Every structure is written in structure tokens, then in C-alpha cells.
Amino acid sequence: MSLQDFNIRRHILPALREVDVDQELTGETVAQALDALMLRLTAVRHLREHHVWEAVRVIADLPDLAAGEWPSRRFRELMAADALVDAVIQLTSATEAKLCLRTLNHEFGLWTCALRYQPPGAGRITFKARHVDLAAAILGAFLRSCRAHQLAAAAGRGQLPT
């Protein structure tokens, strides 16, 4: 799909209408909210503060992913200082999954971010995302890992597959 073929009214708006902002997200609505947010990230040129707060709202409703006081005080301070890259990195490391920022590459105007999750036992999983904006690339990889966690929880495993 090229950028000219992408129609925001056709792809994003129907997904956003299905998710009510005031309702508590559960099951299928969490999946829809994550998918809609990932789609919105691909359509924006630069990550904005409201995208990060929307991610926090959706991820807070995922079972067994958000730890005790989440998001942390440090994350809130970084958001107040408008340090989006640092805030998103803090967000990825503050979850129960303990994601590790594996690689960051900048080639041909695109940032590539790879986050690694190493579950107990053998094996590891890498989640990648590409975007023009560094913070959006990191958040995109993080949302992909959250989507995989949500799928694993829905399948009854409760943790990411190995």
C-alpha cells in the first residue's frame, strides 16, 4: 500500500469509533485499541504527547503487564519535560515484561527499533518497528510487544510465547 492509497477516513476512523474513550478496555476492545493506535502511529510524521498518553491508557488495561504504580513518577517527569524519547524508553523498561532496547538504526531517513524480550527459560523474542520519528519507532515496537502479550493472554498462556 502506498501513501497515496492510504485513506485515513477509511482505515483509522472506523477503528477509533468502535473504542469509547470512557469505557474500561477488556479483551477484544484492547486489541482494537492497540491496532488503532499502531495504525495511527504509521500515519503520523512525528510522535506527539497525546499518542504516548493513549498508549499508557491502553496498556494499563492489559492484565499482568503494568506493574504496581504504573506509569512511574520518572515517566511522568519526562513527559512534563517533553522528553518523548526518554519517556518512551522508560515506559518500555517499566513493564513486567522487562523489555530490553536491542538496536536503534537510522538509515535512509527511517529509524529502526528492536526491543528484545527474554522469557524465563530458553529463547527470546524480538519486536521491530520502523518510523521517521525515533520516539514513534520505539513506541511502535513496544506496542507490537504489548499486542503479542495480549494475544498470549487471550490464548490462556499469560505470558509471551517462547
C-alpha positions in Angstrom: 0.0 0.0 0.0 1.5 3.3 -0.9 1.0 6.6 0.9 -1.4 7.8 -1.8 -3.6 4.7 -1.3 -3.9 5.3 2.4 -7.1 6.9 3.3 -7.3 8.0 6.9 -11.1 8.1 6.9 -11.4 4.6 5.6 -8.8 2.9 7.8 -8.4 4.8 11.1 -11.7 6.5 11.8 -13.9 3.3 11.9 -11.5 1.7 14.3 -11.5 4.7 16.6 -15.3 4.9 16.6 -15.5 1.4 17.9 -13.5 2.2 21.0 -15.2 4.6 23.5 -12.7 6.7 25.5 -14.6 6.4 28.8 -15.2 2.7 28.8 -12.9 0.2 30.5 -11.0 -1.8 27.9 -11.2 -5.5 28.1 -10.5 -8.4 25.7 -11.4 -7.5 22.2 -11.5 -3.8 22.8 -7.9 -3.8 24.0 -6.9 -5.5 20.8 -8.9 -3.0 18.7 -7.4 0.0 20.7 -3.8 -1.4 20.2 -4.4 -2.0 16.5 -5.9 1.5 16.0 -3.0 3.1 17.9 -0.4 1.3 15.8 -2.2 2.3 12.7 -2.3 5.9 13.9 1.4 5.8 14.5 2.1 4.8 10.9 0.1 7.8 9.7 1.8 10.5 11.7 5.0 12.2 10.8 6.1 12.9 14.4 5.0 11.4 17.7 3.0 13.7 19.9 2.4 13.6 23.6 -1.2 12.5 23.3 -0.1 9.4 21.4 2.1 8.4 24.3 -0.7 9.0 26.9 -3.1 7.0 24.7 -0.6 4.1 24.8 -0.4 4.4 28.5 -4.2 4.3 28.8 -4.5 1.2 26.7 -1.5 -0.7 28.2 -2.7 0.0 31.7 -5.7 -2.2 31.0 -3.6 -5.2 29.9 -3.5 -8.0 32.5 -0.1 -8.7 34.1 1.8 -6.2 32.1 1.6 -2.9 34.0 3.5 -3.1 37.4 2.2 -1.6 40.7 2.4 2.1 40.3 2.4 2.4 36.5 3.4 4.7 34.8 6.2 5.6 37.1 6.9 9.0 38.6 10.0 9.2 36.4 7.9 8.7 33.3 5.6 11.5 34.4 8.5 13.8 34.9 10.0 13.0 31.5 6.6 13.7 29.9 6.3 17.0 31.7 9.7 17.9 30.4 8.6 17.0 26.9 11.4 14.4 26.6 9.3 11.9 24.5 12.2 9.6 23.5 13.4 9.2 27.1 9.8 8.8 28.3 9.0 6.0 25.8 12.2 4.2 26.7 11.3 4.5 30.4 7.8 3.1 29.5 9.3 0.1 27.8 11.6 -0.8 30.7 8.9 -0.3 33.4 6.6 -3.1 32.4 6.6 -6.6 33.8 7.9 -8.0 30.5 11.3 -6.2 31.2 11.9 -5.4 27.5 15.5 -4.5 26.5 16.2 -1.9 23.8 18.3 -4.1 21.5 19.1 -1.9 18.5 18.5 1.5 17.1 19.4 2.2 13.5 18.9 5.3 11.3 19.1 4.5 7.6 17.7 6.4 4.6 15.6 8.7 6.9 14.0 5.8 8.8 14.6 4.8 12.4 14.5 1.1 13.1 14.0 0.0 16.7 14.3 -3.6 18.0 13.1 -4.5 21.5 14.0 -7.9 23.0 12.1 -9.9 25.5 13.7 -12.9 27.1 11.2 -15.0 28.9 12.3 -17.3 31.8 13.9 -20.4 30.3 15.3 -20.7 26.8 14.6 -18.4 23.9 14.0 -14.8 23.2 11.6 -12.7 21.1 12.5 -9.5 19.2 9.9 -6.9 18.2 10.8 -4.4 15.5 9.3 -1.2 14.2 10.3 1.5 11.7 9.3 5.1 11.6 10.7 8.5 10.5 10.5 9.7 14.2 12.7 8.0 16.8 10.2 8.1 19.6 7.5 6.7 17.3 9.7 3.8 16.2 10.4 2.9 19.9 6.7 3.2 20.8 5.7 1.1 17.7 8.0 -1.8 18.7 6.7 -1.5 22.3 3.0 -1.6 21.1 3.9 -4.7 19.0 5.2 -6.4 22.1 2.1 -5.4 24.0 -0.1 -6.8 21.2 1.8 -10.1 21.4 1.3 -10.2 25.2 -2.4 -9.5 24.7 -2.7 -12.4 22.2 -0.8 -14.7 24.6 -3.1 -13.7 27.5 -6.2 -14.3 25.3 -4.8 -17.8 24.4 -4.6 -18.6 28.1 -0.8 -18.7 28.4 -0.5 -15.5 30.4 3.0 -14.8 29.1 4.6 -14.2 25.7 5.4 -17.4 23.8 9.0 -18.6 23.5 
